């Protein structure tokens, strides 16, 4: 389900790969390991409920959450977007992925400065 949400947020284009193309979802356990167990359970429940929505309704739900004044919907958006963006911009990809990474596209490279 998080991969579907990721593809709605980061569908890819001629330069950037889509969320699912990178295979970054493979590394979700790296993030979930540090979550509060209650938050992790709440996330699991939310994703399970959202999994029943067809893509047009899921897209509408995400749009509703975006910038909404209701604190709960704003927190849902913040949490989902945080997971998706953290995975995508971690620059970690599945072993079978051979395309350009987000870091490649934006020209980002870490280097040690003396």
KEDO-651938 format. One record per residue: residue in one letter; x, y, z of N, C-alpha, C, O in turn. Coordinates in pm, whole numbers, plus 50000, padded with zeros to 5 digits. Layout:
! residues N
AXYZXYZXYZXYZ...
//
This chain:
! residues 114
X500834988050000500005000050000500875012650000500565022249931X501935012450076502805024050080503455026449943503735037849907X503675015849869504225017349735503225024249642503605032549560X501945020949655500905027749575500875042649609500795051149521X500925045649738500925059549782502165066649730502095077949682X503305059849739504555065549689504485068849541504995079149498X503855060049463503735062649320502765074049289502895080549186X501805076449377500925088049358501665100949391501455111249326X502535100449491503295112249530504495114649438504835126049407X505135103749394506335104549311506165095249191506755084449187X505365099549093505065090748980506215089048881506155080348794X507225097248893508335096648798508015104748674506865108348648X509055107548598508905114748471510075110848382510675100348402X510395119048286511465115448192512845115248260513775109048208X512975121848374514255122048445514225113648572515085105048594X513235116248656513165109448785512455096048773511445094948703X512975085748840512245073048843511045074348936511035082849025X510055065948915508925065849008509385059549139510425053149147X508575061449240508865055649371509055040549360510025035149412X508125033849293508185019249286509345014249200509895003549226X509715021849096510815017549009512115015949087512885006749059X512365024549182513635024149255513745012049347514845007549378X512595006849389512624995649484513004999949625513364991649708X512925013049651513315018149783512415012749894512805013050011X511235007949860510335002249961510984990450032510594986850143X511964984349967512714973150026513314977050160513544968450245X513574989750179514264994550298513315000350403513755007550493X512034997450392511045002750486511344998550630511095006150723X511864986550647512174981850784513224990650851513244991850974X514104996750772515095005850830514425017650899514945022650999X513295022050847512565033250909511645028451020511575034551127X510935017550994509945012751091510605008251222509985008751328X511835004051214512554999451333512645010351440512695007451559X512655022951397512815034051490511495040451531511475050051609X510395035251479509095040851514508615035651648508915024451689X507865044051714507185040051836506235028651799505535029651698X506195017751878505325006351843503855010251822503205004651734X503345019551899501955024051882501785031051748500795028651678X502725039451712502665046351582502755036351468502065037751367X503605026351483503755015951380502445008251363502055005251250X501785005051474500494998051467499425006951401498625002151322X499435019751435498475029051374498725030251224497785030851145X499985030751185500335031351043499845018850971499285019650862X500065007451031499624994750972498104994950952497604990750847X497374999751051495905000451041495485010050930494605006950850X496115021850926495785031650823496035025950683495195027250594X497185019650665497505014050534496555002750495496215001150378X496134995150593495174984450566493844990250520493254985350424X493365000650587492105007150548492245013350409491355011850326X493345020450384493545026850255493695016950141493425020250026X494125004850172494324994750068493014990849999493044985349889X491884993550061490594990350001490125000949901489164998749827X490805012549900490395023249810490975021249671492155018149657X490155023049568490705023049433491575035649416491415045349490X492475035249321493435046349304492795060249294493325069549355X491685062149221491095075649216490655080549354490825092249387X490085071649435489665075749571490875077949661490865086849746X491905069849644493125071749723493745085249689494185092549778X493795088449561494335101349518493505112849578494055122849624X492185111249579491305121549637491535122849787491545133949841X491735111549856492015111949999493315119350027493375127650118X494355116449951495645123149971495525138149943496145146250012X494735141649843494515155749812493755162549926494045174049961X492785155549982492025160850095492945163550214492805173650283X493875154350238494805155850350495765167450330496195173750427X496115170450205497115180650174496645194450219495675199750166X497335199950316497045213450363495715214950432495225226050448X495115203950474493795204550538493945210550677494965208850743X492935217450721492995223950851492755214350967493055217751081X492215202450941491985192751047493335186651089494025180851005X493695187951216495005182851259495235168051226496345164251190X494215159951237494385145651209494755143151064495665135251036X494075149850971494395148050829495765153750795496485148150712X496125164650859497465170250836498535160650888499585159250825X498275154250999499255144651053499345132250964500425126650948X498235127850907498255116550814499135120050694499995112250654X498915131950639499735136050524501205136950562502065131950489X501495143150673502875144750717503555131150737504705129250696X502845121950801503415108650825503675100950697504745095150679X502685100750608502845093250483503905099650394504755092650337X503865112750384504855119650301506255117950359507225116550285X506365118150491507655116250554508265102650522509445101650490X507445092250530507925078750496508325077850349509405072950317X507465082450262507715081550117508975089350079509855084050011X509065101750123510215110050086511505104950149512565105350085X511435100250272512635094850337513165082750263514375081350244X512275073950221512705062250146513275066150010514355061649972X512555074549938512965078249801514295085649801515185082449721X514435095349888515645103449890516745097749981517735104450008X516555085450026517655078550096518695073949994519825070750029X518285073749867519115069249755519405054349760520325049549693X518635047149839518775032549844517815026649740516655030449732X518335017349663517505011049560517604995949571518544990649629X516614989149515516624974549512517794969849427518194976749333X518354958249457519514953249382519274952449231520194954549152X518054949349189517784947749047517594961148974517514961448852X517514972149048517314985248985518634990148924519664990448992X518594993948798519824998448730519705012548674520635017348608X518605019148697518405032648643519075043348726519825040548819X518785055548689519325067048762518625068348897517415066048908X519375071848997518825074049131518405088749144518835097049063X517595091949243517255106049264518515114649283518555125949234X519525109549352520765117049370521435119749235521955130649213X521425109949146522005111949012521285123248940521925131848879X519975123248948519185133148874519435147348926519555156648847X519505148849057519705162349113521175166149124521505177349161X522065156649093523495159549097524035160749238524965168449263X523465153449330523885154149470524925143349497524725131749463X526015147249559527045137749598527685142349727528095153949739X527775133449823528445136749948529945135849926530425126749858X530665145149981532105144349974532695149850102532115158650167X533815144750136534495148750257535335161050228536135161150135X535145171450307535905183850291536935184350401536625182750519X538175186650361539275187150460539445201050514540325203350598
//
